[in-house]
Amino acid sequence: MTSETVTMTHSMINEHWMLGHAWVIPALMALSFVLILFFGKRLPKGGSEIGIVAIGASFLMACWAVVQWIQHVDEMMGGEGGSALKHLGKAFTMHGGETAEVVIHPIMDSFTWWSNGLVKFDIGIQIDGLAVMMLFVVTLISLLVHVYSTAYMKDDVRFTYFYAALSLFTASMLVLVIANNSLMLLSGWELVGLCSFMLIGHWWEEKPNTNAALKAFLTTRTGDIGLLLGVIVTFFAAGRTFNIIRINEAALNGRG
């Protein structure tokens, strides 16, 4: 078996717009959070309509991303003689009776948010087969929760607050899914923990709910100490970088 690498070019990104602009999906949910927080109580349905429209659009874009990723892999494999098996960015094709493994690299886009000396702090996306699958799963489940909650949370005194927190929770999960560096991934994870605390303790007047929220928050934050240490260790071990691809390459090459 031989191994080949297939990389993305700018023309390919232009052909698959959604893959190169997947940041729009979490950005839409973050915008939904802001709009519900500031204008939700003025709307007929307490802001739930904003959340449902936003997550509905996000779900459609996630489906679009899945279709484009499949098309991208098919195009890459079509140029190699036709695929026999595809799995999360890896594919196998035949070359005159010889099986070759073709690695489809993730689609990445980023910009430097801040730099300090030789260390750059980037904000960006990394889209591969696993990422598009999780985009689909997260947006689908969140859409179902948004719709179900219109009846379940009806007449709740903090109905608008709940939908704002739900939009932020969804945005945080989506950031976690598409992050291209460990610092951004950590930020998304911490926001998920904060939103979980807000949602678990939604009815904070009742002591059991408050206790459950605090227990979940403290448990996850205690576990996050290990995650934070892991981010710091991999940063130095991979040559002072938070980039997930470079960290993986360093691990595979036995560096650090």
C-alpha positions in Angstrom: 0.0 0.0 0.0 1.2 3.5 -0.9 0.2 6.7 0.7 -0.6 10.0 -1.0 -1.6 13.4 0.4 -4.3 15.6 -1.2 -4.3 19.2 -0.1 -6.9 22.0 -0.6 -6.2 24.8 -3.0 -7.9 28.2 -3.0 -9.9 27.3 -6.0 -11.3 24.3 -4.2 -12.3 26.4 -1.2 -14.1 28.8 -3.6 -16.0 25.8 -5.1 -17.0 24.6 -1.7 -18.0 27.9 -0.1 -19.6 26.5 3.0 -16.6 24.4 4.0 -14.3 27.5 3.8 -16.8 29.6 5.7 -18.1 27.2 8.4 -17.4 29.9 11.0 -20.7 31.4 9.9 -22.6 28.6 11.7 -21.5 29.4 15.3 -21.4 33.1 14.5 -25.1 33.0 13.6 -25.9 31.3 17.0 -23.8 33.9 18.8 -25.7 36.7 17.0 -28.9 34.9 18.1 -27.8 35.1 21.7 -27.2 38.8 21.5 -30.5 39.6 19.7 -32.5 37.5 22.1 -30.8 39.0 25.1 -31.5 42.6 24.0 -34.7 42.3 22.1 -36.3 39.0 23.1 -38.8 40.4 25.6 -40.1 42.8 23.1 -41.1 40.1 20.6 -44.4 38.2 20.6 -42.8 34.8 21.4 -40.2 36.0 23.8 -37.3 35.6 21.5 -37.8 31.9 20.8 -38.5 32.8 17.2 -35.1 34.3 16.8 -33.4 31.2 18.3 -35.5 28.8 16.1 -34.8 30.7 12.9 -31.1 30.9 13.7 -30.7 27.2 14.6 -32.8 26.2 11.6 -30.5 28.1 9.3 -27.5 26.7 11.1 -28.8 23.2 10.6 -29.4 23.8 6.8 -25.8 25.2 6.5 -24.5 22.1 8.4 -26.3 19.9 5.9 -24.8 22.0 3.1 -21.3 21.5 4.6 -21.8 17.7 4.8 -22.9 17.5 1.1 -19.9 19.7 0.1 -17.4 17.6 2.1 -18.7 14.4 0.4 -18.4 16.1 -3.0 -14.9 17.2 -2.1 -13.8 13.7 -1.2 -15.4 12.3 -4.3 -13.6 14.8 -6.4 -10.3 14.0 -4.9 -10.8 10.3 -5.3 -12.2 10.7 -8.8 -9.0 12.2 -9.8 -7.2 9.2 -8.4 -9.1 6.6 -10.3 -12.2 6.1 -8.2 -12.8 5.4 -4.6 -13.5 2.0 -2.9 -13.8 3.2 0.7 -14.1 6.6 2.4 -13.9 7.3 6.1 -13.6 10.7 7.9 -11.0 12.1 5.5 -9.2 8.9 4.6 -9.9 7.1 1.3 -8.5 4.1 -0.5 -8.2 3.8 -4.3 -6.8 1.4 -6.7 -3.8 2.1 -9.0 -3.4 -0.7 -11.4 -4.1 -3.3 -8.8 -2.2 -1.6 -6.0 -4.1 0.0 -3.1 -3.2 3.5 -2.2 -4.2 5.4 0.8 -5.2 9.0 0.0 -5.3 11.4 3.0 -7.7 14.3 2.5 -6.3 17.2 4.6 -8.7 19.3 6.6 -9.9 22.6 5.1 -8.5 25.4 7.3 -8.9 29.2 7.4 -7.5 31.5 10.1 -6.3 34.9 11.0 -3.9 36.2 13.6 -5.8 37.6 16.5 -2.7 38.6 18.5 1.0 38.0 18.5 3.7 38.2 21.1 7.2 37.8 19.8 7.3 34.6 17.7 4.1 33.2 19.3 0.9 33.8 17.3 -2.6 33.4 18.7 -4.9 32.5 15.8 -8.7 32.3 15.4 -9.7 29.9 12.7 -11.6 26.8 11.6 -10.6 23.3 10.7 -13.1 21.3 8.7 -12.8 17.6 8.0 -15.2 14.6 8.0 -15.5 14.4 11.8 -16.2 18.2 12.0 -19.0 18.2 9.4 -20.6 15.2 11.1 -20.6 16.9 14.5 -21.9 20.1 12.9 -24.8 18.1 11.7 -25.4 16.3 15.0 -25.1 19.4 17.2 -27.4 21.6 15.1 -30.0 18.9 14.6 -30.2 18.1 18.4 -30.2 21.8 19.2 -33.0 22.5 16.7 -35.1 19.8 18.3 -34.5 21.2 21.8 -35.3 24.7 20.6 -38.7 23.6 19.1 -39.6 21.3 22.0 -38.8 24.0 24.6 -41.4 26.4 23.1 -44.1 24.2 24.8 -42.0 22.8 27.7 -40.9 26.3 28.9 -44.1 28.0 28.1 -45.1 30.7 30.7 -41.7 30.4 32.4 -40.7 33.7 34.1 -37.3 33.5 32.4 -38.4 32.2 29.1 -36.3 34.7 27.1 -33.3 34.2 29.4 -33.5 30.4 28.7 -33.5 30.9 24.9 -30.6 33.3 25.1 -28.6 30.8 27.1 -29.5 28.0 24.7 -28.3 29.9 21.7 -25.0 30.7 23.5 -24.7 27.0 24.5 -25.1 25.9 20.9 -22.6 28.5 19.6 -20.1 27.3 22.2 -20.4 23.7 21.1 -20.0 24.6 17.5 -16.9 26.6 18.2 -15.5 23.5 20.0 -16.3 21.4 16.9 -14.6 23.6 14.3 -11.7 25.0 16.3 -8.3 24.8 14.6 -6.2 25.4 17.7 -6.2 24.1 21.3 -6.7 27.6 22.8 -9.9 28.2 20.9 -11.0 24.6 21.6 -10.4 25.3 25.3 -12.4 28.6 25.1 -15.3 26.8 23.5 -15.2 24.0 26.1 -15.2 26.5 29.0 -18.2 28.4 27.5 -20.0 25.1 27.2 -19.4 24.5 30.9 -20.6 28.0 31.8 -23.8 27.6 29.7 -24.4 24.2 31.3 -24.3 25.9 34.7 -26.8 28.5 33.6 -29.2 26.0 32.2 -29.0 23.4 35.0 -29.6 26.1 37.5 -32.3 27.8 35.5 -34.8 27.5 38.3 -32.4 28.7 41.0 -35.1 29.5 43.5 -35.2 25.8 44.3 -32.2 24.6 46.3 -31.8 21.2 44.6 -31.4 22.9 41.2 -28.8 25.3 42.6 -26.9 22.5 44.2 -27.0 20.5 40.9 -25.7 23.5 39.0 -22.8 24.1 41.4 -21.9 20.4 41.5 -21.8 20.2 37.7 -19.8 23.4 37.5 -17.2 22.5 40.1 -16.9 18.9 38.8 -16.2 20.0 35.3 -13.9 22.8 36.3 -11.9 20.4 38.4 -11.5 18.2 35.4 -10.5 21.2 33.3 -7.3 21.6 35.3 -6.0 18.6 33.5 -7.2 19.9 30.1 -5.5 23.2 30.8 -2.3 21.5 31.7 -2.5 19.4 28.6 -2.9 22.5 26.4 0.1 24.1 28.1 2.3 20.9 27.7 1.4 20.4 24.0 2.0 24.1 23.3 5.7 23.7 24.4 6.1 20.1 23.2 5.0 21.0 19.6 7.3 24.0 19.3 5.3 26.8 20.9 2.1 26.4 18.9 -1.6 25.9 19.6 -2.3 24.7 16.1 -4.0 21.2 16.3 -2.5 20.0 13.0 1.0 20.9 14.1 0.5 19.3 17.5 -0.7 16.1 15.8 2.3 16.2 13.5 4.7 16.6 16.4 3.1 13.6 18.2 3.2 11.4 15.1 6.9 12.4 14.5 7.8 11.6 18.1 8.8 15.2 18.9 8.4 16.6 22.4 
